[in-house]
Amino acid sequence: MNSEFEADHDALLQSIVDVALAIYCAEASSIFLYDTERDELVFRAVSGQGQGQLVGRGFPSTQGIAGWVLSSRQAMIVDDLTGSDIFAKDIAEATEYVPRSLMAVPLLHDDEALGVLEVLDPHPQARAAIAELELLVMFARQASVALRVIRNYAHAVRDDPNARRREETRRLLSALTDLMEEDSGPLPRR
C-alpha cells in the first residue's frame, strides 16, 4: 500500500478500536491483523492500555485467545482469564498489560480471516450479556468490510500504474471545478 492508503488504513483501524473502547467502557481495545507471510497476528491499532508501544508487535497466529478466535472464526467472551486454558499470559505479560477479562471477535470477509478485534476488561455489564458480544460481532463485520474495501482499492491502484494518474487527475479536476463554482456558480455535471 502506498503511504496515502496506509494512512487511511491506519486511521480506520484506530477509529474502530477507539469506538470499541468507548462502547464497552473498557480498559483497552486492539486489532490484530493476520500477516500470512509471517503467520503472525500483528497489533495494528490499540486504544487504551498499551496504546503507545504495541503497534507493529506480533506473535504466532496459533497462540492465545486471539489465535483461537482467528482459526475457529468464532467470537469469545472470557470473564475470568485466570481460569482460561487458551489465554497466553506470557504474551500478555510481554505487552505489559495483563487483562482480567476480554471479548474477542474475528474480522472476517467471506472466507478470509483478516484478523481479530479484542476488547480488554470491558465494564462488567458489557461483558455479561451475549447481546453485547453480538453487537461486537456486528461491529467487527462492518469493520471487516471497510478493511476489505481499502485493501482492494490499494491493490487496484498498485496493480494498475495508470490508476494513480487517473485518481490524481480526478482530484485535480474536482478541485478545479470547485474553484470555478466558487467564482461563477454551479457548473453542469456530466
Secondary structure, 3 states (H helix, E strand, C coil): CCHHHHHHHHHHHHHHHHHHHHHCCCCEEEEEEEECCCCEEEEEEEEECCCCCCCCCEEECCCHHHHHHHHHCCCEEECCHHHCCCCCHHHHHHCCCCCCCEEEEEEEECCEEEEEEEEECCCHHHHHCHHHHHHHHHHHHHHHHHHHHHHHHHHHHHHCHHHHHHHHHHHHHHHHHHHHHHHHCCCCCC
